[in-house]
């Protein structure tokens, strides 16, 4: 597995480090406009290799992505004071126009993983610019929101998060939908499990968990400026799933028809393996949750349609 990462900032470097620690790639190439930063991150991460497995980590240019199986796009520009979200999106789309052209030239067979925010829109942008099949352009989507949901449920129920099967759907953002109806602990509905162990999911508990998932990024950003460890681990999980052809179900963002909204990039549980996304699932959710998912998808669709590519 050869992995390329475009953007050697905190998210890109955290993803590279996580991939090294879990042995997800045998070769990692970091590409960044700031070549000194890419070189420094690559060298620092390479020094962790003796404590993990075996991988080659280096900085390089786009040409060095040749033969990459997966390329993570963790690049983009920051929002300027007074700049609207749509203006920021337009500038990031221009950045991606150049980046995607270079990546697909150097590594035409690579699966593209999108980490740049707003990730759903940038996933749609990347698919449009690259012309790749939708299943080979994968946004990290709500993989991190889903992890937060499972972690908070596991903490309330005093069970391992891995034993919680719950999903966050739709936008990676304010309109995301916590699919409470479909949530399970083992094979038991989350509501039934909570009642059996006398840890009921009261309205107060649900609200606390909902806010914990929805506001996590804001809380972290307030404390340290940005998030990177969680999403870095999520990206490494995706790289591992592709490299090992796991056919695992993960909540990622790809272009498809969602809740009656045609051709929109947002998150559903999807099957991820060597060929990228090969199938998607629709959880059994309530009418209210489905309406919220439709609204989330429509917001993303309308936003994308305002961009000129």
C-alpha positions as CSV (number, residue, x, y, z in Angstrom):
1,X,0.0,0.0,0.0
2,X,1.5,3.3,-1.1
3,X,-0.2,6.3,0.4
4,X,0.1,9.9,-0.7
5,X,-1.0,12.9,1.5
6,X,-1.5,16.3,0.0
7,X,-1.3,18.8,2.8
8,X,1.2,18.4,5.6
9,X,-0.7,20.4,8.2
10,X,-2.0,19.0,11.4
11,X,-4.7,16.8,9.8
12,X,-2.4,15.4,7.1
13,X,0.5,14.7,9.5
14,X,-1.8,13.2,12.1
15,X,-3.2,10.9,9.4
16,X,0.3,9.9,8.4
17,X,1.4,9.2,12.0
18,X,-1.8,7.1,12.6
19,X,-1.1,5.1,9.4
20,X,2.4,4.4,10.6
21,X,1.3,3.3,14.1
22,X,-1.4,0.9,12.8
23,X,0.7,-0.3,9.9
24,X,-1.8,0.8,7.3
25,X,0.7,1.7,4.6
26,X,4.2,0.5,3.6
27,X,5.1,3.8,1.9
28,X,3.8,7.4,2.7
29,X,4.6,10.5,0.7
30,X,3.8,13.9,2.1
31,X,3.3,16.7,-0.5
32,X,2.8,20.4,0.5
33,X,3.5,23.8,-0.9
34,X,5.6,24.4,2.2
35,X,8.3,21.9,1.3
36,X,10.2,22.5,4.6
37,X,7.1,21.7,6.6
38,X,6.5,18.5,4.6
39,X,10.1,17.4,5.1
40,X,10.0,18.1,8.8
41,X,6.8,16.3,9.3
42,X,8.0,13.3,7.3
43,X,11.2,13.1,9.2
44,X,9.5,13.4,12.6
45,X,6.9,10.7,11.7
46,X,9.6,8.4,10.2
47,X,11.3,8.4,13.7
48,X,8.2,6.6,15.0
49,X,8.6,3.7,12.6
50,X,11.0,1.7,14.8
51,X,8.3,1.8,17.5
52,X,5.6,0.4,15.2
53,X,6.2,-1.6,12.1
54,X,7.9,-1.0,8.8
55,X,7.1,1.9,6.5
56,X,9.0,4.4,4.4
57,X,8.0,8.0,5.1
58,X,9.2,10.9,2.9
59,X,8.3,14.3,1.6
60,X,8.0,14.7,-2.2
61,X,6.4,16.4,-5.1
62,X,3.3,15.4,-7.1
63,X,5.4,13.2,-9.3
64,X,6.4,11.1,-6.3
65,X,2.7,10.1,-5.9
66,X,3.1,7.8,-8.9
67,X,1.8,4.3,-8.1
68,X,-0.1,5.5,-5.0
69,X,-3.1,3.3,-4.1
70,X,-4.7,6.0,-2.0
71,X,-4.2,9.8,-1.9
72,X,-5.6,11.8,1.0
73,X,-6.4,15.4,0.2
74,X,-6.0,17.5,3.4
75,X,-5.2,20.8,1.8
76,X,-7.1,24.1,1.3
77,X,-7.2,27.7,2.4
78,X,-8.4,29.2,5.7
79,X,-11.4,31.5,6.0
80,X,-10.6,35.2,5.9
81,X,-12.2,37.8,8.3
82,X,-15.6,38.7,6.9
83,X,-15.5,36.1,4.2
84,X,-18.7,34.1,3.6
85,X,-18.8,30.3,3.6
86,X,-19.6,30.3,-0.1
87,X,-16.6,32.6,-0.9
88,X,-14.4,30.3,1.1
89,X,-15.8,27.3,-0.8
90,X,-15.1,29.0,-4.1
91,X,-11.5,29.7,-3.2
92,X,-11.0,26.1,-2.0
93,X,-12.6,24.8,-5.2
94,X,-9.9,26.7,-7.1
95,X,-7.2,25.2,-5.0
96,X,-8.7,21.8,-5.6
97,X,-8.9,22.4,-9.3
98,X,-5.1,22.5,-9.4
99,X,-4.5,19.8,-6.8
100,X,-6.9,17.3,-8.3
101,X,-5.4,17.7,-11.8
102,X,-1.9,17.1,-10.4
103,X,-2.9,14.1,-8.3
104,X,-4.9,12.4,-11.1
105,X,-2.0,13.0,-13.5
106,X,0.5,11.4,-11.2
107,X,-1.6,8.7,-9.7
108,X,-4.6,8.0,-12.0
109,X,-5.5,4.7,-10.3
110,X,-5.6,6.1,-6.8
111,X,-8.6,6.2,-4.6
112,X,-9.0,9.8,-3.3
113,X,-9.9,10.4,0.4
114,X,-11.1,13.9,1.1
115,X,-10.4,15.4,4.5
116,X,-10.6,19.2,3.7
117,X,-13.7,21.0,5.1
118,X,-16.5,21.4,4.4
119,X,-15.8,17.8,3.6
120,X,-19.1,16.9,1.9
121,X,-18.9,19.8,-0.6
122,X,-15.2,19.3,-1.2
123,X,-15.9,15.6,-1.9
124,X,-18.6,16.6,-4.5
125,X,-16.1,19.1,-6.0
126,X,-13.4,16.5,-6.2
127,X,-15.6,14.0,-8.0
128,X,-16.7,16.7,-10.5
129,X,-13.1,17.8,-11.2
130,X,-11.6,14.3,-11.4
131,X,-14.4,12.5,-13.3
132,X,-13.6,9.4,-11.2
133,X,-16.4,7.0,-10.3
134,X,-18.2,8.2,-7.2
135,X,-17.0,5.2,-5.2
136,X,-13.4,6.1,-5.7
137,X,-13.8,9.6,-4.3
138,X,-14.5,9.2,-0.6
139,X,-15.0,12.0,2.0
140,X,-14.2,11.3,5.6
141,X,-17.8,12.5,6.2
142,X,-19.3,11.6,9.6
143,X,-16.8,8.9,10.4
144,X,-15.6,11.0,13.3
145,X,-19.1,12.1,14.4
146,X,-20.1,8.5,14.4
147,X,-17.1,7.7,16.6
148,X,-18.0,10.4,19.0
149,X,-21.6,9.2,19.1
150,X,-20.5,5.6,19.9
151,X,-18.0,6.8,22.5
152,X,-20.5,8.9,24.3
153,X,-23.1,6.1,24.2
154,X,-20.5,3.6,25.4
155,X,-19.6,5.8,28.3
156,X,-23.2,6.2,29.4
157,X,-23.9,2.4,29.1
158,X,-20.4,1.5,30.5
159,X,-19.6,-0.7,27.5
160,X,-16.9,-0.6,24.9
161,X,-17.6,1.8,22.0
162,X,-16.9,-1.1,19.6
163,X,-20.0,-2.9,21.0
164,X,-22.1,0.1,20.1
165,X,-23.5,0.2,16.5
166,X,-24.8,3.7,15.9
167,X,-24.5,6.1,13.0
168,X,-24.4,9.8,12.3
169,X,-25.9,10.5,8.9
170,X,-25.9,13.4,6.4
171,X,-23.7,16.5,6.6
172,X,-20.5,16.6,8.6
173,X,-21.7,19.7,10.2
174,X,-24.6,21.4,12.0
175,X,-27.4,19.5,10.1
176,X,-26.0,16.1,10.8
177,X,-28.5,13.5,12.0
178,X,-27.9,11.1,14.9
179,X,-29.8,8.0,14.0
180,X,-31.1,7.0,17.5
181,X,-33.8,4.7,16.1
182,X,-31.2,2.5,14.4
183,X,-28.7,2.4,17.3
184,X,-27.8,-1.0,18.8
185,X,-25.7,-2.4,21.6
186,X,-24.7,-5.8,20.3
187,X,-27.9,-6.9,18.6
188,X,-30.2,-5.2,21.1
189,X,-31.8,-1.8,20.4
190,X,-30.0,0.9,22.4
191,X,-33.2,1.8,24.2
192,X,-33.8,-1.8,25.3
193,X,-30.2,-2.3,26.4
194,X,-30.2,0.9,28.4
195,X,-33.4,-0.2,30.2
196,X,-32.0,-3.7,30.9
197,X,-28.9,-2.3,32.7
198,X,-30.9,0.5,34.4
199,X,-29.2,3.3,32.6
200,X,-32.2,4.8,30.8
201,X,-31.7,7.1,27.8
202,X,-33.9,9.9,29.2
203,X,-34.5,13.1,27.2
204,X,-31.8,14.8,29.3
205,X,-29.2,12.1,28.5
206,X,-30.1,12.1,24.8
207,X,-29.8,15.9,24.7
208,X,-26.4,15.8,26.4
209,X,-25.1,13.1,24.0
210,X,-26.5,15.0,21.0
211,X,-24.7,18.2,22.1
212,X,-21.6,16.3,22.8
213,X,-21.5,14.9,19.3
214,X,-22.6,18.1,17.6
215,X,-20.5,20.6,19.5
216,X,-17.3,18.5,20.0
217,X,-15.4,20.2,17.3
218,X,-16.3,23.7,18.6
219,X,-15.2,22.7,22.1
220,X,-11.9,21.4,20.9
221,X,-11.2,24.3,18.6
222,X,-11.9,26.7,21.4
223,X,-9.3,24.9,23.5
224,X,-6.5,24.3,21.0
225,X,-7.4,25.8,17.7
226,X,-8.3,22.8,15.6
227,X,-9.0,19.1,15.7
228,X,-6.5,16.5,14.2
229,X,-6.0,13.3,16.3
230,X,-9.6,12.0,15.9
231,X,-9.8,12.6,12.2
232,X,-6.3,11.4,11.6
233,X,-7.2,8.1,13.2
234,X,-10.4,8.0,11.1
235,X,-8.4,8.5,7.9
236,X,-6.0,5.8,8.9
237,X,-9.0,3.5,9.5
238,X,-10.1,4.2,5.9
239,X,-6.7,3.6,4.5
240,X,-6.5,0.3,6.3
241,X,-9.9,-0.8,5.1
242,X,-9.0,-0.1,1.5
243,X,-5.5,-1.7,1.8
244,X,-6.8,-4.9,3.4
245,X,-10.0,-5.0,1.3
246,X,-12.0,-5.3,4.5
247,X,-15.5,-4.6,3.1
248,X,-16.2,-2.9,6.3
249,X,-19.2,-0.6,6.9
250,X,-18.2,3.0,7.7
251,X,-20.1,6.3,7.5
252,X,-18.3,8.1,4.7
253,X,-19.4,10.7,2.2
254,X,-19.7,9.9,-1.5
255,X,-21.9,11.1,-4.4
256,X,-25.2,9.3,-4.6
257,X,-29.0,9.8,-4.2
258,X,-29.9,10.3,-0.5
259,X,-33.4,10.6,1.0
260,X,-34.9,11.6,-2.3
261,X,-32.1,14.2,-3.0
262,X,-30.3,13.3,-6.3
263,X,-26.6,13.5,-6.7
264,X,-25.4,14.8,-3.4
265,X,-22.3,14.0,-1.3
266,X,-23.2,13.2,2.3
267,X,-22.8,10.3,4.7
268,X,-24.5,7.0,5.0
269,X,-23.2,3.7,6.2
270,X,-21.2,2.4,3.2
271,X,-19.1,-0.7,2.4
272,X,-15.4,0.2,2.0
273,X,-12.8,-2.1,0.5
274,X,-10.1,-2.3,-2.1
275,X,-12.2,-0.8,-4.9
276,X,-13.4,2.1,-2.6
277,X,-17.1,2.3,-1.8
278,X,-19.0,-0.7,-3.3
279,X,-22.4,-0.5,-1.6
280,X,-24.4,1.7,0.7
281,X,-27.0,1.0,3.4
282,X,-30.0,2.9,4.6
283,X,-30.5,2.3,8.3
284,X,-34.1,1.8,9.7
285,X,-34.7,5.3,10.9
286,X,-37.8,7.2,12.0
287,X,-39.9,9.5,9.7
288,X,-38.5,12.5,11.7
289,X,-34.9,11.3,11.2
290,X,-35.5,10.7,7.5
291,X,-36.9,14.2,7.1
292,X,-33.9,15.7,8.9
293,X,-31.6,13.6,6.6
294,X,-33.4,15.0,3.6
295,X,-33.0,18.5,4.8
296,X,-29.3,18.0,5.4
297,X,-28.8,16.5,2.0
298,X,-30.8,19.3,0.3
299,X,-28.7,22.0,2.1
300,X,-25.5,20.4,0.7
301,X,-27.0,20.0,-2.7
302,X,-28.1,23.6,-2.8
303,X,-24.7,24.8,-1.6
304,X,-22.8,22.9,-4.2
305,X,-25.2,24.1,-7.0
306,X,-24.2,27.7,-6.1
307,X,-20.5,27.0,-6.9
308,X,-19.2,27.6,-10.4
309,X,-16.6,25.0,-11.3
